[in-house]
Every structure is written in C-alpha cells, then in structure tokens.
Amino acid sequence: MKVYLLQDVSKIGFAGEIIKVADGYAKNFLFPRKLGVEITPKNAKFYESKVKNVEHRKEALASEQSMFSEKINHLKLTLKKKMHDDNRLYASINASEVVDLLAEQGIKVAKSQVKFDKSIKTAGEHTVTIKLSSKLQPQLTLKVTGL
C-alpha cells in the first residue's frame, strides 16, 4: 500500500514522503496514529505535488545541517570538575553539561541528542557524539580537567 507520511516515522521515512508499506502496518499503526494517509488514484496527483515541495525543503535543511555538523566536528570543549586524588570525578559527566557547553558556543541541541560511548568518569579527552539525524552524527572532543 502506498502511504503519504504526515510525520516522521523512525526507520520508515520522513514527513512528506510517499512510501510503500504492508497493508496491516498502515491500517494498524500509521492510520490510527494519524502518521500517514493512503494514496488512492483520486488523491495521487495532490500528494505527489506535495512531495516535490518537501524535497526542496529537505535539500535546504540538509545543507544547513551539514554545515552545523562540520562546526561541531571541529569543536574541542573543556570542562572543569572536582576530582579525587586519582583523577576520578566525583560524579560522571551528563548530557546537560555538554548541552550547556555547546550553548556557550552558540550551538543549541537537546539533551536527547547527546550520546556517550561510555560514561565519562575520569580526567582526559573523551569523544562525545551529537545525533543531529540518523545520518549526521558529528563527534566533538571533550577535555575534562580538575579544578
């Protein structure tokens, strides 16, 4: 069944795309949650014209996000925290601290976009991933030092 997506659906597609999905998935998941609309012969031309408008917006957004990604890739942030004598932190670094550091640089991201490979509990340089989209995941360097 062909479906026009009204909202982004993870691992399926983005809002404004026409996708092909199983009938049951569309009827039991997409339609009840108002995530998509069925493409019929009557409304096909209308939704196909909407897809073209969405493509132009996606291209502009993609170029903006890639520039944003490059800016994040080259960042090296420093965070000063209290430590034990053996260079271990009293508490691990959390996403809100990284969000605050990025905000100081003029970059706004949500806490949910900050991903750690493993929790940061020691001094030194660590890599932090910022998930902008499923394809764009720039990494920045976070240097943790003692007060």
FIKOLZA-1660 file (N, C-alpha, C; in steps of 0.1 Angstrom, whole numbers, plus 5000, padded with zeros to 4 digits):
% residues 147
   i   px   py   pz ch aa at
   1 5008 4988 5000  A  M  N
   1 5000 5000 5000  A  M CA
   1 5009 5012 5000  A  M  C
   2 5005 5022 4992  A  K  N
   2 5013 5035 4992  A  K CA
   2 5007 5044 5002  A  K  C
   3 5016 5051 5010  A  V  N
   3 5012 5060 5020  A  V CA
   3 5020 5072 5020  A  V  C
   4 5013 5084 5021  A  Y  N
   4 5019 5097 5023  A  Y CA
   4 5021 5099 5038  A  Y  C
   5 5034 5101 5042  A  L  N
   5 5036 5103 5056  A  L CA
   5 5034 5118 5060  A  L  C
   6 5026 5119 5071  A  L  N
   6 5023 5132 5076  A  L CA
   6 5033 5137 5087  A  L  C
   7 5040 5127 5093  A  Q  N
   7 5050 5129 5103  A  Q CA
   7 5062 5120 5101  A  Q  C
   8 5073 5123 5106  A  D  N
   8 5085 5114 5106  A  D CA
   8 5082 5102 5113  A  D  C
   9 5085 5090 5108  A  V  N
   9 5084 5077 5114  A  V CA
   9 5098 5071 5114  A  V  C
  10 5103 5068 5126  A  S  N
  10 5116 5062 5127  A  S CA
  10 5117 5049 5119  A  S  C
  11 5128 5048 5111  A  K  N
  11 5132 5037 5103  A  K CA
  11 5122 5034 5092  A  K  C
  12 5113 5043 5089  A  I  N
  12 5103 5042 5078  A  I CA
  12 5105 5053 5068  A  I  C
  13 5104 5065 5073  A  G  N
  13 5106 5076 5064  A  G CA
  13 5103 5090 5071  A  G  C
  14 5104 5100 5063  A  F  N
  14 5102 5114 5068  A  F CA
  14 5089 5119 5063  A  F  C
  15 5084 5129 5071  A  A  N
  15 5072 5136 5067  A  A CA
  15 5073 5141 5053  A  A  C
  16 5062 5139 5045  A  G  N
  16 5062 5144 5032  A  G CA
  16 5067 5134 5021  A  G  C
  17 5070 5122 5025  A  E  N
  17 5074 5112 5016  A  E CA
  17 5063 5103 5013  A  E  C
  18 5063 5097 5001  A  I  N
  18 5054 5086 4997  A  I CA
  18 5062 5073 4998  A  I  C
  19 5057 5064 5007  A  I  N
  19 5064 5052 5009  A  I CA
  19 5054 5040 5006  A  I  C
  20 5060 5028 5005  A  K  N
  20 5052 5016 5003  A  K CA
  20 5054 5007 5015  A  K  C
  21 5043 5004 5022  A  V  N
  21 5043 4996 5034  A  V CA
  21 5033 4985 5033  A  V  C
  22 5034 4976 5042  A  A  N
  22 5024 4965 5043  A  A CA
  22 5010 4970 5047  A  A  C
  23 5000 4964 5041  A  D  N
  23 4986 4969 5044  A  D CA
  23 4983 4969 5059  A  D  C
  24 4987 4959 5066  A  G  N
  24 4984 4958 5081  A  G CA
  24 4992 4969 5088  A  G  C
  25 5004 4971 5085  A  Y  N
  25 5012 4982 5092  A  Y CA
  25 5005 4995 5090  A  Y  C
  26 5001 4998 5078  A  A  N
  26 4994 5011 5075  A  A CA
  26 4981 5012 5083  A  A  C
  27 4973 5001 5082  A  K  N
  27 4959 5002 5088  A  K CA
  27 4960 5001 5104  A  K  C
  28 4970 4994 5109  A  N  N
  28 4970 4992 5124  A  N CA
  28 4979 5001 5131  A  N  C
  29 4989 5008 5124  A  F  N
  29 4998 5016 5131  A  F CA
  29 4998 5031 5125  A  F  C
  30 5000 5032 5112  A  L  N
  30 5001 5046 5107  A  L CA
  30 4988 5054 5107  A  L  C
  31 4977 5048 5102  A  F  N
  31 4964 5055 5101  A  F CA
  31 4958 5058 5115  A  F  C
  32 4958 5049 5125  A  P  N
  32 4952 5052 5138  A  P CA
  32 4960 5064 5145  A  P  C
  33 4973 5064 5143  A  R  N
  33 4981 5075 5149  A  R CA
  33 4982 5087 5141  A  R  C
  34 4975 5088 5130  A  K  N
  34 4975 5099 5121  A  K CA
  34 4989 5103 5116  A  K  C
  35 4997 5092 5113  A  L  N
  35 5011 5094 5108  A  L CA
  35 5011 5094 5093  A  L  C
  36 5001 5089 5087  A  G  N
  36 5001 5088 5072  A  G CA
  36 4987 5088 5067  A  G  C
  37 4986 5090 5053  A  V  N
  37 4973 5090 5046  A  V CA
  37 4975 5080 5034  A  V  C
  38 4965 5072 5031  A  E  N
  38 4966 5063 5020  A  E CA
  38 4966 5071 5007  A  E  C
  39 4974 5066 4997  A  I  N
  39 4974 5072 4984  A  I CA
  39 4964 5064 4975  A  I  C
  40 4954 5071 4970  A  T  N
  40 4944 5064 4962  A  T CA
  40 4945 5071 4948  A  T  C
  41 4940 5065 4938  A  P  N
  41 4940 5071 4924  A  P CA
  41 4935 5085 4924  A  P  C
  42 4925 5088 4933  A  K  N
  42 4919 5101 4933  A  K CA
  42 4928 5112 4939  A  K  C
  43 4935 5109 4949  A  N  N
  43 4944 5119 4956  A  N CA
  43 4959 5118 4952  A  N  C
  44 4962 5109 4943  A  A  N
  44 4976 5107 4940  A  A CA
  44 4983 5119 4935  A  A  C
  45 4977 5127 4926  A  K  N
  45 4983 5139 4920  A  K CA
  45 4986 5149 4931  A  K  C
  46 4976 5151 4939  A  F  N
  46 4977 5161 4950  A  F CA
  46 4989 5158 4959  A  F  C
  47 4991 5146 4963  A  Y  N
  47 5002 5142 4973  A  Y CA
  47 5015 5142 4965  A  Y  C
  48 5015 5138 4952  A  E  N
  48 5028 5138 4945  A  E CA
  48 5033 5152 4943  A  E  C
  49 5024 5162 4942  A  S  N
  49 5029 5176 4941  A  S CA
  49 5034 5181 4954  A  S  C
  50 5028 5176 4965  A  K  N
  50 5033 5180 4979  A  K CA
  50 5047 5174 4981  A  K  C
  51 5050 5162 4975  A  V  N
  51 5063 5156 4977  A  V CA
  51 5074 5165 4971  A  V  C
  52 5071 5171 4959  A  K  N
  52 5081 5179 4953  A  K CA
  52 5084 5191 4961  A  K  C
  53 5074 5197 4968  A  N  N
  53 5077 5209 4977  A  N CA
  53 5085 5204 4989  A  N  C
  54 5083 5193 4994  A  V  N
  54 5090 5188 5006  A  V CA
  54 5105 5185 5002  A  V  C
  55 5107 5180 4990  A  E  N
  55 5121 5177 4985  A  E CA
  55 5129 5190 4985  A  E  C
  56 5124 5201 4981  A  H  N
  56 5131 5214 4981  A  H CA
  56 5135 5218 4995  A  H  C
  57 5126 5216 5004  A  R  N
  57 5128 5220 5018  A  R CA
  57 5139 5211 5024  A  R  C
  58 5138 5198 5021  A  K  N
  58 5148 5188 5026  A  K CA
  58 5162 5191 5022  A  K  C
  59 5164 5196 5009  A  E  N
  59 5177 5199 5004  A  E CA
  59 5183 5211 5012  A  E  C
  60 5175 5221 5014  A  A  N
  60 5179 5233 5022  A  A CA
  60 5183 5229 5036  A  A  C
  61 5174 5221 5042  A  L  N
  61 5177 5216 5056  A  L CA
  61 5190 5208 5057  A  L  C
  62 5192 5199 5047  A  A  N
  62 5203 5190 5047  A  A CA
  62 5216 5198 5046  A  A  C
  63 5216 5209 5037  A  S  N
  63 5229 5217 5036  A  S CA
  63 5231 5225 5049  A  S  C
  64 5220 5229 5055  A  E  N
  64 5222 5236 5068  A  E CA
  64 5227 5227 5079  A  E  C
  65 5222 5215 5079  A  Q  N
  65 5226 5205 5090  A  Q CA
  65 5240 5201 5087  A  Q  C
  66 5245 5200 5075  A  S  N
  66 5258 5195 5072  A  S CA
  66 5268 5206 5076  A  S  C
  67 5265 5219 5075  A  M  N
  67 5273 5230 5079  A  M CA
  67 5274 5230 5095  A  M  C
  68 5262 5227 5101  A  F  N
  68 5261 5226 5115  A  F CA
  68 5270 5215 5120  A  F  C
  69 5270 5203 5113  A  S  N
  69 5277 5192 5116  A  S CA
  69 5292 5194 5116  A  S  C
  70 5297 5201 5105  A  E  N
  70 5311 5205 5104  A  E CA
  70 5316 5214 5115  A  E  C
  71 5307 5223 5120  A  K  N
  71 5310 5232 5131  A  K CA
  71 5312 5224 5144  A  K  C
  72 5304 5214 5146  A  I  N
  72 5305 5205 5158  A  I CA
  72 5317 5196 5157  A  I  C
  73 5320 5191 5145  A  N  N
  73 5332 5182 5143  A  N CA
  73 5345 5188 5148  A  N  C
  74 5346 5201 5146  A  H  N
  74 5359 5208 5149  A  H CA
  74 5360 5213 5163  A  H  C
  75 5350 5211 5171  A  L  N
  75 5350 5216 5184  A  L CA
  75 5358 5208 5194  A  L  C
  76 5365 5215 5203  A  K  N
  76 5372 5209 5214  A  K CA
  76 5368 5217 5226  A  K  C
  77 5360 5211 5235  A  L  N
  77 5354 5218 5247  A  L CA
  77 5362 5213 5259  A  L  C
  78 5363 5222 5269  A  T  N
  78 5369 5219 5281  A  T CA
  78 5359 5221 5293  A  T  C
  79 5359 5211 5302  A  L  N
  79 5350 5211 5313  A  L CA
  79 5358 5209 5326  A  L  C
  80 5357 5218 5335  A  K  N
  80 5364 5217 5348  A  K CA
  80 5355 5212 5359  A  K  C
  81 5359 5201 5365  A  K  N
  81 5351 5194 5375  A  K CA
  81 5360 5191 5388  A  K  C
  82 5353 5189 5399  A  K  N
  82 5360 5184 5411  A  K CA
  82 5364 5170 5409  A  K  C
  83 5376 5166 5414  A  M  N
  83 5381 5153 5413  A  M CA
  83 5387 5147 5425  A  M  C
  84 5388 5134 5426  A  H  N
  84 5395 5127 5437  A  H CA
  84 5410 5129 5434  A  H  C
  85 5418 5124 5443  A  D  N
  85 5433 5125 5440  A  D CA
  85 5438 5116 5429  A  D  C
  86 5430 5106 5426  A  D  N
  86 5435 5097 5415  A  D CA
  86 5428 5100 5401  A  D  C
  87 5425 5113 5399  A  N  N
  87 5419 5118 5386  A  N CA
  87 5406 5112 5383  A  N  C
  88 5398 5107 5392  A  R  N
  88 5384 5102 5390  A  R CA
  88 5375 5113 5394  A  R  C
  89 5364 5115 5387  A  L  N
  89 5354 5125 5390  A  L CA
  89 5345 5121 5402  A  L  C
  90 5340 5130 5409  A  Y  N
  90 5330 5127 5420  A  Y CA
  90 5317 5121 5414  A  Y  C
  91 5314 5127 5402  A  A  N
  91 5302 5123 5395  A  A CA
  91 5305 5123 5380  A  A  C
  92 5299 5114 5373  A  S  N
  92 5301 5113 5359  A  S CA
  92 5295 5125 5351  A  S  C
  93 5301 5128 5340  A  I  N
  93 5296 5139 5331  A  I CA
  93 5282 5135 5325  A  I  C
  94 5273 5144 5326  A  N  N
  94 5260 5141 5320  A  N CA
  94 5257 5150 5308  A  N  C
  95 5246 5147 5300  A  A  N
  95 5243 5153 5288  A  A CA
  95 5240 5168 5290  A  A  C
  96 5234 5172 5301  A  S  N
  96 5230 5186 5303  A  S CA
  96 5243 5195 5304  A  S  C
  97 5254 5189 5309  A  E  N
  97 5266 5197 5310  A  E CA
  97 5272 5199 5296  A  E  C
  98 5271 5189 5287  A  V  N
  98 5276 5191 5274  A  V CA
  98 5267 5201 5266  A  V  C
  99 5254 5200 5268  A  V  N
  99 5244 5210 5262  A  V CA
  99 5248 5224 5266  A  V  C
 100 5251 5226 5279  A  D  N
 100 5254 5239 5284  A  D CA
 100 5267 5244 5277  A  D  C
 101 5277 5236 5276  A  L  N
 101 5290 5240 5269  A  L CA
 101 5287 5243 5255  A  L  C
 102 5279 5236 5248  A  L  N
 102 5276 5239 5234  A  L CA
 102 5268 5252 5233  A  L  C
 103 5259 5254 5242  A  A  N
 103 5251 5267 5242  A  A CA
 103 5261 5279 5243  A  A  C
 104 5271 5278 5251  A  E  N
 104 5281 5288 5252  A  E CA
 104 5288 5291 5239  A  E  C
 105 5289 5281 5230  A  Q  N
 105 5295 5282 5217  A  Q CA
 105 5285 5287 5207  A  Q  C
 106 5272 5288 5211  A  G  N
 106 5262 5293 5201  A  G CA
 106 5255 5281 5194  A  G  C
 107 5256 5269 5199  A  I  N
 107 5251 5257 5193  A  I CA
 107 5240 5252 5202  A  I  C
 108 5228 5251 5197  A  K  N
 108 5217 5246 5205  A  K CA
 108 5213 5232 5201  A  K  C
 109 5214 5223 5211  A  V  N
 109 5210 5209 5209  A  V CA
 109 5202 5204 5221  A  V  C
 110 5194 5194 5220  A  A  N
 110 5187 5188 5231  A  A CA
 110 5195 5178 5238  A  A  C
 111 5192 5176 5251  A  K  N
 111 5199 5165 5259  A  K CA
 111 5198 5152 5252  A  K  C
 112 5187 5149 5246  A  S  N
 112 5185 5136 5240  A  S CA
 112 5194 5134 5228  A  S  C
 113 5200 5144 5222  A  Q  N
 113 5208 5143 5210  A  Q CA
 113 5223 5140 5214  A  Q  C
 114 5226 5142 5227  A  V  N
 114 5240 5139 5232  A  V CA
 114 5241 5125 5235  A  V  C
 115 5251 5118 5229  A  K  N
 115 5253 5104 5231  A  K CA
 115 5268 5101 5235  A  K  C
 116 5269 5094 5246  A  F  N
 116 5283 5090 5251  A  F CA
 116 5285 5075 5248  A  F  C
 117 5298 5072 5243  A  D  N
 117 5301 5058 5241  A  D CA
 117 5301 5050 5254  A  D  C
 118 5306 5056 5264  A  K  N
 118 5306 5051 5278  A  K CA
 118 5306 5063 5287  A  K  C
 119 5302 5061 5299  A  S  N
 119 5301 5072 5309  A  S CA
 119 5315 5078 5312  A  S  C
 120 5315 5091 5313  A  I  N
 120 5328 5098 5315  A  I CA
 120 5330 5100 5330  A  I  C
 121 5340 5093 5335  A  K  N
 121 5342 5093 5350  A  K CA
 121 5356 5097 5353  A  K  C
 122 5365 5100 5343  A  T  N
 122 5379 5103 5346  A  T CA
 122 5383 5115 5338  A  T  C
 123 5395 5121 5342  A  A  N
 123 5400 5132 5335  A  A CA
 123 5406 5128 5322  A  A  C
 124 5407 5137 5313  A  G  N
 124 5413 5134 5300  A  G CA
 124 5404 5138 5289  A  G  C
 125 5408 5134 5277  A  E  N
 125 5400 5137 5265  A  E CA
 125 5390 5125 5261  A  E  C
 126 5378 5129 5259  A  H  N
 126 5368 5119 5256  A  H CA
 126 5360 5124 5243  A  H  C
 127 5354 5114 5236  A  T  N
 127 5347 5117 5224  A  T CA
 127 5332 5116 5227  A  T  C
 128 5325 5127 5223  A  V  N
 128 5310 5127 5225  A  V CA
 128 5303 5129 5212  A  V  C
 129 5293 5121 5209  A  T  N
 129 5286 5122 5197  A  T CA
 129 5273 5130 5198  A  T  C
 130 5270 5138 5188  A  I  N
 130 5258 5146 5188  A  I CA
 130 5250 5141 5176  A  I  C
 131 5238 5135 5179  A  K  N
 131 5230 5129 5169  A  K CA
 131 5220 5140 5163  A  K  C
 132 5224 5145 5152  A  L  N
 132 5216 5155 5145  A  L CA
 132 5205 5148 5137  A  L  C
 133 5208 5137 5131  A  S  N
 133 5198 5129 5123  A  S CA
 133 5204 5115 5123  A  S  C
 134 5197 5106 5116  A  S  N
 134 5202 5092 5116  A  S CA
 134 5215 5091 5108  A  S  C
 135 5217 5101 5098  A  K  N
 135 5229 5100 5090  A  K CA
 135 5240 5110 5095  A  K  C
 136 5236 5121 5101  A  L  N
 136 5246 5131 5106  A  L CA
 136 5248 5129 5121  A  L  C
 137 5259 5124 5125  A  Q  N
 137 5263 5123 5139  A  Q CA
 137 5277 5127 5141  A  Q  C
 138 5279 5141 5141  A  P  N
 138 5293 5146 5144  A  P CA
 138 5298 5143 5158  A  P  C
 139 5311 5142 5159  A  Q  N
 139 5317 5139 5172  A  Q CA
 139 5326 5151 5176  A  Q  C
 140 5325 5155 5189  A  L  N
 140 5334 5165 5194  A  L CA
 140 5343 5160 5205  A  L  C
 141 5353 5167 5208  A  T  N
 141 5363 5163 5218  A  T CA
 141 5360 5170 5231  A  T  C
 142 5358 5163 5242  A  L  N
 142 5355 5169 5255  A  L CA
 142 5367 5166 5264  A  L  C
 143 5374 5177 5268  A  K  N
 143 5385 5176 5277  A  K CA
 143 5381 5178 5291  A  K  C
 144 5382 5169 5300  A  V  N
 144 5378 5170 5314  A  V CA
 144 5391 5173 5322  A  V  C
 145 5391 5184 5330  A  T  N
 145 5402 5187 5338  A  T CA
 145 5397 5190 5353  A  T  C
 146 5407 5190 5362  A  G  N
 146 5403 5193 5376  A  G CA
 146 5403 5207 5379  A  G  C
 147 5396 5211 5389  A  L  N
 147 5395 5225 5394  A  L CA
 147 5408 5229 5400  A  L  C
% end
